[in-house]
Amino acid sequence: MATVTDSLPRRRATGSTSTERLSGFDAVMRAIAYFILILVALAMFVPFWFSLSTSFKTSVEVNKPTLRNLVWPVDATSAAYATVFDSDIARWFLNSLFVAAIWVIGRCIADSMAGYAFARMKFPGRDLVFIAVLSTLMIPGMVTLVPKFILLKNLHLLDSYGALTLPFLSNAFGIFLMKQFFESIPVDLEEAARVDGASRYRMFAQIILPNAMPAITALSIFTFQASWNAFLEPLIFINDPQLRTLPVGLAYFRQQNYTDWPTLMAIAVITTIPIAVFFVIFQRWFVEGETRSGIKG
């Protein structure tokens, strides 16, 4: 009896030792994971920092790099930004901001309504229509570029804001994203509202949409990024210099200042900042929307 009793503390001590070893191993693995994440974050941040530092350099420092001015210029100057703001960048910025706002509003409304219809409403051919919508994701954008141009030309929408917005008010990825998220919302909420006499539109507006804000935020970030970086369609659909967006204006600006690297980096930094700010503000809802919708990056 004494032998059994004496062995109990040893077993407990052995168990605690194993737990301590496991905890120590977890701590080491966590430290390694954090170290790798820091390295990846630095690797992704270095190009932006290089652009930022170059935008404050003089032409002499750019052409003669040294260890001293590698991280930050010795004679920092804002002359490149003065050159940029003397151009039409304000007009390009406002055009991009207006077009991005129309894209975000249009896709949030159209894609959420279509996603809700596919997720909750039953109608003949629903699955077939949804498959047809998803199949458009396999079509390269270059294939649809010419039909879009012909349609816009026939509708007399070329060289207008309609050419920059109307063809992009909905897309298959947004519909799929919203459908996946709506299916994660319990049906009991709608059934309770139906018992209280709520219509389908009222359930959608007052119950479904407030619970779908993470997915709507994620869709807004995707849409804002796609609109802000759109280059080929605005380049082909627009000839009026007053309607150029930032990517197109940046391309023309580069042709005029192709050897002035501080100026080019300055306009690149200005172009990048709105996307970074938009993502930082809504990143929490963005991650939650991706997680709950089942989208894997």
Secondary structure, DSSP 8 states (H G I E B T S, - for coil): -HHHHHHHHHHHHHHHHHHHHHHHHHHHHHHHHHHHHHHHHHHHHHHHHHHHHHHTS-HHHHHS--SSSSSS-SS---HHHHHHHTTTHHHHHHHHHHHHHHHHHHHHHHHHHHHHHHHH---TTHHHHHHHHHHGGGS-HHHHHHHHHHHHHHTT-TTSHHHHHGGGS--HHHHHHHHHHHHHS-THHHHHHHHTT--HHHHIIIIIHHHTHHHHHHHHHHHHHHHHH--HHHHHH---GGG--HHHHHHHHHHHSTT-HHHHHHHHHHHHHHHHHHHHHHHHHHHHHHHHHT---
